């Protein structure tokens, strides 16, 4: 892939830490025969996208209602994924489990997708990213009154670059919970814009980004409270080794009429070597006067006293570091409700730690 795209630059404040050279390099990776991973949830409906296209041979949609639909976005990266995609509609009161596999066999893979939940519908969603090349997704969520989404995103792509854009609208009394794990050799940019668009809406986002060598991973999230009595919580953990960089930007905006808002951000970074970098940028924009909002951001190293204590009890140094780092990451991953999914994510994190430590 040799054409030049109109991509954002570091002069744009929203992309000041983004690694666009890695994205361009990902587009030049040769095509390969990427394998489709086994499903995590045996009874779930399954959608397999290979190079951005829904593969009917590997997919198992079950009773899902899937239509073709045009998806648009003015986001600098997501607009390259915009176009004709698929729309999944869940009926009011339904309970659905979906597993999505996004497989990239090299070069560019763009996937636009819309998921709409009717009133009081419940969705458990698990997504896995594998392969190589530039994987670029645009996902729209529309949650009806009282609907609930519990989502887990697993990025284990072998090489290249993964950019995701989630645009979420949450209605009255609805809730959206999403946990992501970046345990990959690829560069990443996880981007989300959520609007709490009804009284008592709830949003929870977070996860763990793990980097090593010269790798760079980044997430940028903006949550907008547009109505009263909303709650949002963001909990992100970053682990950086060698000369790698993790950047976390989390913003909360509270509109003038969004009284009684409760917004919280927790950003923490762990440096495995002092040559690594973690950038944290929590941000609050509050226009209402009756709110409860807080944020915290810290970067540090493994506790030397805890390491010494564990080694004094006969635990080898490498094992002690792995245990402490695993506990740091578990703070985010333990928010995954499904035990089977949580175990797979924990195994991915452990495999990454074995290579990094």
C-alpha positions in Angstrom: 0.0 0.0 0.0 1.8 3.1 -1.2 -0.8 5.8 -1.4 -0.5 8.7 1.1 -3.4 9.4 3.4 -4.5 12.6 4.9 -3.6 11.7 8.5 -3.5 13.9 11.6 -0.1 15.2 12.9 1.3 15.9 16.3 0.5 19.6 15.7 -3.1 18.6 16.5 -3.4 18.7 20.3 -5.7 15.6 20.2 -2.9 13.7 18.4 0.1 15.1 20.2 1.2 11.6 21.3 0.0 9.6 18.3 2.4 7.5 16.3 1.3 8.1 12.7 4.6 6.9 11.3 3.8 3.4 12.8 0.4 3.6 11.1 2.0 4.3 7.7 4.5 1.5 8.2 1.7 -0.9 9.1 0.0 -0.2 5.7 3.2 -1.4 3.9 3.2 -4.8 5.6 2.9 -7.7 3.2 -0.3 -9.7 3.1 -0.3 -12.9 5.1 -2.6 -15.8 5.9 -3.9 -14.7 9.2 -5.7 -17.4 11.2 -9.1 -17.0 12.8 -8.9 -17.7 16.5 -11.1 -20.1 18.4 -14.2 -18.5 20.0 -14.0 -17.7 23.7 -17.8 -18.1 24.4 -19.1 -21.3 22.8 -22.8 -20.3 22.8 -22.4 -16.7 21.6 -23.4 -15.4 18.2 -20.2 -14.8 16.2 -19.2 -12.3 13.6 -15.8 -12.7 11.9 -14.5 -9.8 9.9 -11.5 -10.6 7.7 -9.8 -7.6 6.1 -12.8 -5.5 7.1 -15.4 -7.8 5.4 -17.9 -10.0 7.1 -16.9 -13.6 6.4 -20.0 -15.8 6.2 -18.1 -19.0 6.3 -16.5 -18.3 9.7 -19.4 -16.3 11.2 -22.3 -17.8 13.2 -24.8 -15.0 13.5 -27.6 -17.1 14.9 -30.8 -15.0 15.4 -29.1 -11.6 15.0 -30.8 -9.1 12.8 -28.0 -7.7 10.5 -28.5 -5.2 7.8 -26.3 -3.1 5.5 -26.0 0.5 6.6 -24.0 3.6 5.8 -21.8 4.8 8.7 -20.2 8.2 8.8 -17.8 10.1 11.0 -15.7 13.3 10.9 -13.0 11.8 13.1 -9.6 12.0 11.4 -9.0 8.3 11.5 -12.5 6.9 11.6 -13.5 8.7 8.5 -11.3 6.3 6.6 -13.4 3.5 7.9 -16.7 5.2 7.1 -18.9 3.9 4.4 -21.2 1.0 3.9 -21.0 -1.4 6.8 -23.3 -3.5 8.9 -26.0 -2.7 11.4 -26.9 -5.0 14.3 -30.3 -4.3 15.9 -31.3 -5.9 19.2 -35.0 -6.1 20.1 -36.4 -4.4 23.3 -36.0 -6.7 26.3 -33.7 -9.1 24.5 -30.6 -10.7 26.1 -27.8 -11.3 23.6 -24.1 -12.4 23.6 -21.9 -11.6 20.6 -18.3 -12.3 19.9 -16.6 -10.4 17.1 -13.3 -11.4 15.6 -11.4 -8.8 13.6 -8.7 -10.5 11.5 -6.3 -8.5 9.3 -4.2 -10.4 6.8 -2.1 -7.3 6.0 -2.3 -3.8 4.5 -5.6 -1.9 5.3 -8.7 -3.3 7.1 -11.6 -0.8 7.7 -14.8 -1.9 9.5 -17.8 0.4 10.0 -20.4 -1.1 12.4 -23.6 0.1 14.2 -25.1 -1.6 17.1 -28.5 -0.5 18.3 -30.2 -1.7 21.5 -33.9 -1.4 22.1 -35.4 -0.5 25.5 -34.1 -2.7 28.3 -32.1 -4.9 25.9 -28.9 -6.5 27.3 -25.7 -7.1 25.3 -22.5 -8.9 26.3 -19.9 -8.2 23.6 -16.4 -9.6 23.3 -14.0 -8.3 20.5 -10.6 -9.8 19.5 -8.1 -8.1 17.1 -5.5 -10.4 15.5 -3.2 -10.4 12.4 -1.1 -7.6 11.0 -1.4 -4.4 9.0 -3.6 -1.3 9.7 -6.8 -2.3 11.4 -9.2 0.6 11.6 -12.7 0.4 13.1 -15.6 2.7 13.5 -18.3 1.4 15.9 -21.5 3.3 16.7 -23.6 2.2 19.8 -27.1 3.5 20.4 -28.5 2.4 23.7 -32.2 2.8 24.3 -33.8 3.5 27.6 -32.7 1.0 30.3 -30.4 -0.9 27.9 -27.1 -2.4 29.1 -23.9 -3.2 27.3 -21.0 -5.1 28.9 -18.0 -5.1 26.5 -14.5 -6.5 26.5 -12.0 -5.6 23.8 -8.9 -7.8 23.4 -6.1 -6.5 21.1 -3.4 -9.1 20.5 -2.5 -8.3 16.9 1.0 -9.5 16.0 2.2 -6.4 14.1 1.1 -3.2 12.5 -1.4 -0.6 13.9 -4.8 -0.8 15.5 -7.0 2.3 15.6 -10.5 2.2 17.1 -13.2 4.8 17.2 -16.3 4.3 19.4 -19.2 6.7 19.3 -21.7 5.9 21.9 -25.1 7.5 22.8 -26.5 6.3 26.1 -30.2 7.0 26.9 -32.1 7.4 30.2 -31.2 4.7 32.8 -29.0 2.9 30.3 -25.4 1.7 31.0 -22.3 1.1 28.9 -19.3 -0.7 30.4 -16.2 -1.4 28.3 -12.8 -2.9 29.3 -9.9 -3.1 26.8 -6.6 -4.9 26.9 -3.7 -3.9 24.6 -1.3 -6.9 24.9 0.0 -6.6 21.4 3.2 -5.9 19.4 1.3 -3.4 17.3 0.9 0.3 17.9 -2.6 1.4 19.0 -4.9 4.4 19.2 -8.1 3.7 21.1 -10.5 6.6 20.7 -14.0 7.0 22.2 -16.6 9.7 22.5 -19.5 8.9 24.8 -22.6 11.0 25.4 -24.8 10.3 28.4 -28.0 11.5 26.8 -30.6 10.7 29.4 -31.4 11.1 33.1 -29.5 8.5 35.2 -27.3 7.2 32.3 -24.1 5.3 33.3 -20.8 4.8 31.6 -17.7 2.9 32.7 -14.5 2.7 30.6 -11.1 1.4 31.2 -8.5 -1.2 30.6 -4.7 -1.8 30.5 -2.2 -1.0 27.8 1.1 -2.9 27.9 4.1 -1.8 25.8 7.7 -2.9 25.3 10.7 -2.4 23.0 10.0 0.9 21.0 6.3 0.3 20.9 3.7 3.1 21.4 0.1 2.7 22.6 -2.4 5.4 23.2 -6.0 6.0 24.3 -8.1 9.1 24.1 -11.6 9.1 25.7 -14.1 11.9 26.1 -17.3 11.5 28.1 -20.0 14.1 27.9 -22.7 14.4 30.5 -25.7 16.0 28.8 -28.4 15.2 31.4 -28.8 15.2 35.2 -27.9 12.3 37.5 -25.4 10.7 35.2 -22.4 8.6 36.4 -19.1 7.9 34.6 -16.0 6.1 35.7 -12.7 5.7 33.9 -10.0 3.4 35.2 -6.9 3.0 33.0 -3.6 1.2 33.7 -0.4 1.5 31.7 2.7 -0.6 31.9 5.7 0.5 29.9 9.0 -1.4 29.5 12.3 -0.8 27.6 12.0 2.4 25.5 8.2 2.2 24.9 5.5 4.8 25.5 1.9 4.6 26.7 -0.3 7.7 26.6 -3.7 8.0 28.3 -6.0 11.1 27.8 -9.3 11.0 29.6 -11.8 13.9 29.6 -15.1 14.5 31.2 -17.4 17.3 30.1 -20.4 18.2 32.2 -23.1 20.4 30.4 -24.8 23.2 32.2 -28.0 21.3 32.7 -26.3 18.1 33.9 -26.8 18.6 37.6 -26.0 15.8 40.1 -23.3 14.4 37.8 -20.8 12.0 39.4 -17.7 11.7 37.3 -14.4 9.9 38.3 -11.1 9.2 36.5 -8.2 7.1 37.6 -5.1 7.0 35.5 -2.0 5.1 36.7 1.2 4.2 35.0 3.9 1.7 35.9 7.5 2.0 34.5 9.3 -1.3 34.3 12.5 0.6 33.2 13.3 4.3 33.6 13.9 4.5 29.8 10.1 4.0 29.3 7.5 6.8 29.2 3.9 7.1 30.4 1.9 10.2 29.5 -1.2 10.9 31.5 -3.8 13.7 30.8 -6.9 13.7 32.9 -9.3 16.6 32.1 -12.5 18.0 33.6 -14.7 20.6 31.9 -17.6 21.4 34.3 -20.4 23.9 33.4 -22.9 22.8 36.1 -22.6 23.8 39.7 -24.0 20.7 41.6 -21.6 17.9 40.6 -19.2 15.4 42.2 -16.2 15.0 39.9 -12.6 13.9 40.7 -9.5 12.6 38.9 -6.2 11.1 39.8 -3.1 10.5 37.8 0.2 8.8 39.0 3.2 7.3 37.4 5.8 5.2 39.3 7.9 2.1 39.5 7.4 -1.2 41.3 7.6 -0.9 45.1 11.2 -1.7 46.0 10.1 -2.7 49.6 7.5 -5.1 48.3 10.1 -6.7 45.9 12.6 -7.0 48.7 10.0 -8.6 51.0 9.0 -11.1 48.4 12.6 -12.1 47.5 13.3 -12.5 51.2 10.6 -15.1 51.3 12.2 -17.1 48.5 10.4 -15.7 45.5 12.9 -15.1 42.6 13.2 -11.5 41.4 11.6 -12.0 38.0 8.7 -13.8 39.6 8.2 -11.1 42.2 8.1 -8.4 39.5 5.6 -10.4 37.5 3.3 -10.9 40.5 3.3 -7.2 41.4 2.8 -6.1 37.8 0.0 -8.7 37.3 -1.7 -7.2 40.4 -1.4 -3.7 38.9 -3.0 -4.8 35.6 -5.7 -6.9 37.4 -7.1 -3.7 38.9 -8.5 -3.0 35.4 -9.2 -6.5 34.1 -11.1 -7.6 37.1 -13.9 -5.4 36.0 -14.8 -7.9 33.3 -17.9 -9.6 34.5 -17.7 -12.9 32.6 -15.3 -15.3 34.3 -14.3 -17.1 31.1 -13.6 -13.9 29.3 -11.7 -12.5 32.3 -9.5 -15.6 32.4 -8.5 -15.3 28.7 -7.6 -11.6 29.2 -5.6 -12.4 32.2 -3.7 -15.2 30.3 -2.9 -12.6 27.5 -1.5 -10.2 30.1 0.5 -13.0 31.8 2.0 -14.0 28.4 3.0 -10.5 27.7 4.7 -10.2 31.1 6.7 -13.4 30.5 8.2 -11.7 27.4 8.7 -8.3 28.9 10.2 -9.2 32.3 
